[in-house]
Amino acid sequence: MSHPPFHEKRRQQFLYEELYIKTRENQLALIEGQQENKDIAETAQDAALAYHFLYLETFWLWMLDYTAGVEIDELAPRISGIVDLFEKWNEVDQVYRQQAVLEYPEYGPYEYEGAPQFSILSDYENTLQLLSIAILLRDRRSVMRLVDMLRSHRGLDGLYEQLIGGYVDNEMALDTCILGKPYDTLLQVFYEEDEQETLHLLKQYLKQWYPAMKDHPRWHDEHLKISDEGYAGYYGYWAFEAGAAVFLLDLNDSGIDHMVYPKDLVDYARKLRTENRHTSLDAALVADGGRIEGGQPCPKAGFWETPASLHGRR
């Protein structure tokens, strides 16, 4: 069977085959370097930094492959390994925080705080992207692991609360996001009852998203900054959280055609839901529901989906 040429498989037009090959080679070298850094780290702070970048470089490699057109069935199982690295970063960061408290007791006792800082754009966006991909892959075990590690972030950010609302017992309805624009626009999607206005807000968010990432320290505008060696820090520009919102609310996205919208990943999520399949499902962590028709009672507690209303996940 013949394989389609690269330009037909890629999911964004900025990526061409030679750039993909060179950038992927560079990513693998960076991952190898971070593996060495964590092994030789002399302090918990150094180890936390190494694991942080190891998680990010591995995540960006996944994103690069997605942008290049790698099949989602092939990409889906890799997310749990990225969550493993996220978890390791979080664990080592806790050791660093505990040591810092011992060194500087005037700052008070140690309290658990998940490693990502939502007040920092890169931490917030990277974390929401990973969470949203896990949601779209129906990787329920990875979602629940992230929710547990981010338990200290509950009640702080409206968009995060909406994304995890179907996975927790104590939903929280907040009307603002820590960083404000553009995330407040996407948050409104969860509260708007008019379908046309909902889609208008979604399109508005997609239009706002990339300009709002201008302060992202790693990948913004990197498709314009190809090195002499032929690689770049461009892995694809994707508002995965918009895709997660569309999936969770079962919105009609047939009229959405924006470069940063991961439409085929949303379609994949819907296919999994229709077939009642998951990338992973940990029965000890999640009570799986199903899909019910409008007007019918839910037979048990859990995350139930109904096609009867616009915001039907509840």
C-alpha positions in Angstrom: 0.0 0.0 0.0 1.4 3.4 -1.0 1.9 6.1 1.6 0.6 9.6 0.9 3.3 12.2 0.5 4.3 14.3 3.5 2.5 17.5 2.4 -0.8 15.6 2.3 -0.4 14.0 5.7 0.8 17.1 7.7 -1.8 18.9 9.8 -0.3 22.3 9.5 1.2 23.9 6.4 4.3 25.4 8.1 5.9 22.0 8.6 7.7 20.4 5.6 9.4 17.1 5.6 13.0 18.2 5.9 12.2 20.5 8.8 10.2 17.7 10.5 13.1 15.3 10.2 15.7 17.8 11.5 13.5 19.1 14.3 12.7 15.5 15.4 16.4 14.6 15.5 17.1 17.7 17.5 14.2 16.9 19.9 15.6 13.3 20.5 19.0 14.8 21.2 17.5 17.3 23.7 15.6 14.4 25.4 18.8 12.4 25.7 20.6 15.4 27.1 17.9 15.9 29.8 18.1 12.2 30.7 21.8 12.7 31.4 21.1 15.9 33.4 18.7 14.2 35.7 21.2 11.4 36.3 23.9 13.7 37.3 21.8 16.3 39.2 23.4 17.2 42.5 20.5 18.9 44.1 16.7 18.5 44.1 16.4 21.8 42.3 18.6 20.6 39.5 16.7 17.3 39.3 13.4 19.2 39.2 14.6 21.4 36.3 15.8 18.3 34.4 12.6 16.4 34.8 10.6 19.6 33.9 12.4 19.9 30.6 12.4 16.2 30.0 8.6 16.2 30.3 8.3 19.2 28.0 10.7 18.0 25.3 8.9 14.6 25.2 5.5 16.4 25.0 6.7 18.7 22.2 8.0 15.6 20.4 4.5 14.2 20.6 3.1 17.5 19.3 5.6 17.6 16.5 4.5 14.1 15.4 0.9 15.0 15.6 1.5 18.1 13.4 3.4 15.9 10.9 0.3 13.7 10.5 1.2 10.6 12.5 -1.9 8.5 13.0 -3.7 9.2 16.3 -4.0 5.5 17.1 -0.2 5.5 17.1 0.1 8.7 19.2 -2.6 7.9 21.8 -0.7 5.4 24.0 2.3 7.8 24.3 0.4 10.3 26.4 0.6 8.1 29.6 4.4 8.1 29.3 4.4 11.9 29.2 2.1 12.0 32.2 4.7 9.7 33.9 7.3 12.4 33.3 5.0 15.1 34.5 4.4 13.1 37.7 8.1 12.7 38.2 8.7 16.4 37.8 6.0 17.0 40.4 7.5 14.5 42.8 11.0 15.9 42.6 9.6 19.5 42.8 8.0 18.6 46.1 11.3 17.4 47.5 12.9 20.7 46.4 10.1 22.6 48.1 10.5 20.6 51.3 14.2 21.3 51.4 13.6 25.0 50.8 11.3 25.1 53.8 14.0 23.6 56.0 16.5 26.1 54.7 14.2 29.1 55.0 11.8 28.3 57.9 10.7 31.9 58.1 8.5 31.2 55.0 6.4 28.8 57.0 5.8 25.0 56.8 5.7 22.9 53.7 2.3 22.7 52.0 1.7 20.6 48.9 1.6 22.7 45.7 1.5 21.1 42.3 4.6 22.0 40.2 3.0 24.0 37.4 2.2 27.6 38.3 -1.0 28.7 36.6 0.1 32.3 36.9 2.9 31.6 34.3 1.6 31.5 30.7 3.9 28.6 29.6 3.0 26.5 32.6 -0.7 27.1 32.3 -0.9 26.5 28.5 1.4 23.5 28.5 -0.7 21.9 31.3 -4.0 22.7 29.7 -2.8 21.2 26.4 -1.7 18.0 28.0 -4.9 17.7 30.0 -7.0 18.5 26.9 -5.3 15.9 24.8 -5.9 13.2 27.5 -9.6 14.2 27.5 -9.8 14.0 23.7 -8.0 10.6 23.7 -10.5 9.4 26.4 -7.4 8.6 28.4 -9.3 8.7 31.7 -6.5 7.3 33.8 -4.1 10.1 32.6 -6.8 12.7 33.2 -7.4 11.5 36.8 -3.6 11.4 37.5 -3.3 15.0 36.4 -6.3 16.1 38.4 -4.8 14.5 41.5 -1.4 16.2 41.0 -3.2 19.5 40.4 -5.4 19.2 43.5 -3.8 22.3 45.0 -5.0 24.3 42.0 -8.7 23.6 42.6 -10.9 26.7 42.9 -8.4 29.0 41.3 -9.2 29.0 37.6 -12.6 28.8 35.8 -11.4 27.1 32.6 -9.5 24.4 34.4 -12.6 23.7 36.6 -14.8 23.3 33.5 -12.4 21.0 31.8 -12.2 18.6 34.8 -15.8 19.1 35.9 -17.0 15.7 34.6 -14.1 13.9 36.3 -14.5 15.2 39.9 -17.2 14.9 42.6 -17.1 18.5 43.6 -17.5 20.7 40.5 -16.7 24.4 41.0 -18.3 27.1 38.8 -15.9 30.1 38.5 -16.4 33.0 36.2 -12.8 34.1 35.6 -9.4 32.6 34.6 -6.1 33.4 36.3 -4.6 34.8 33.2 -7.7 36.4 31.8 -7.6 36.9 28.0 -8.0 34.8 25.9 -9.0 32.1 28.3 -12.0 34.0 29.7 -13.4 33.8 26.2 -13.3 30.0 26.1 -14.6 29.9 29.6 -17.8 31.7 28.4 -18.4 28.9 26.0 -19.3 26.6 28.9 -21.9 29.1 30.2 -23.5 30.4 27.0 -26.8 28.7 26.2 -27.4 30.1 22.7 -25.7 27.7 20.2 -24.9 30.4 17.7 -23.3 32.6 20.3 -21.4 29.6 21.7 -19.9 29.0 18.3 -19.1 32.7 17.9 -17.2 32.7 21.2 -15.3 29.6 20.2 -14.3 31.1 16.9 -13.3 34.3 18.7 -11.1 32.3 21.1 -9.4 30.5 18.2 -8.7 33.9 16.6 -7.3 35.3 19.9 -5.3 32.3 20.9 -2.1 32.6 18.8 -1.5 36.4 19.4 -2.0 35.8 23.1 0.9 33.3 23.0 3.5 35.9 22.0 5.0 35.7 25.5 5.4 31.9 25.4 9.1 31.4 25.8 9.6 28.4 23.6 7.6 28.0 20.4 5.8 31.2 19.5 6.8 32.3 15.9 9.4 29.5 15.8 8.3 28.5 12.3 10.1 31.7 11.2 13.3 30.9 13.1 14.8 27.9 11.4 18.4 27.3 12.5 21.4 26.9 10.2 21.2 23.2 11.0 17.7 23.1 9.6 15.6 22.6 12.8 13.3 24.9 14.7 11.4 25.1 17.9 8.2 24.7 16.0 6.1 21.7 16.9 2.7 22.9 15.8 0.4 25.6 17.1 -2.6 23.9 18.7 -5.4 25.2 20.9 -6.2 21.7 22.2 -8.3 23.1 25.1 -10.7 24.5 22.5 -11.1 21.0 21.1 -11.7 19.6 24.5 -14.4 22.2 25.1 -16.2 21.2 21.8 -16.0 17.5 22.7 -17.2 17.9 26.3 -20.1 20.1 25.3 -20.9 18.1 22.1 -20.9 21.2 19.9 -21.3 21.2 16.2 -17.9 22.2 14.8 -18.7 21.7 11.1 -18.4 25.5 10.6 -15.0 25.8 12.4 -12.0 25.9 10.1 -9.1 27.5 11.9 -5.5 26.3 11.7 -5.0 25.9 15.5 -8.2 23.9 16.0 -7.4 20.1 16.2 -10.5 18.9 14.4 -9.4 15.4 13.6 -8.5 14.9 17.3 -12.1 16.0 18.2 -13.5 13.6 15.6 -11.3 10.8 17.0 -12.7 11.5 20.5 -16.2 11.3 19.2 -15.5 8.1 17.4 -14.2 6.6 20.7 -17.3 7.8 22.5 -19.6 6.4 19.9 -17.8 3.0 20.2 -17.7 3.3 24.0 -13.9 2.9 23.9 -11.1 4.5 25.9 -7.4 4.9 25.5 -7.3 3.9 29.2 -9.8 3.5 31.9 -8.8 2.9 35.5 -11.9 1.5 37.2 -10.5 2.3 40.6 -10.2 6.0 39.7 -13.2 6.6 37.4 -16.9 5.7 37.4 -17.5 5.4 33.7 -20.9 6.4 32.6 -22.1 6.3 29.0 -24.5 8.0 26.7 -28.2 8.4 27.4 -31.1 9.7 25.5 -32.9 12.9 26.6 -35.4 12.5 29.3 -34.0 9.2 30.5 -32.7 8.9 34.1 -29.0 8.2 34.8 -28.8 4.7 36.2 -25.9 5.4 38.4 -23.5 8.2 39.5 -20.8 9.1 37.0 -19.9 11.2 33.9 -23.0 10.8 31.6 -23.4 12.3 28.2 -26.7 13.2 26.5 -27.3 14.5 23.0 -30.5 16.2 24.1 -29.1 19.6 25.1 -26.3 22.0 24.1 -24.3 21.6 27.3 -25.1 18.0 27.7 -22.1 16.6 29.6 -24.0 17.0 32.9 
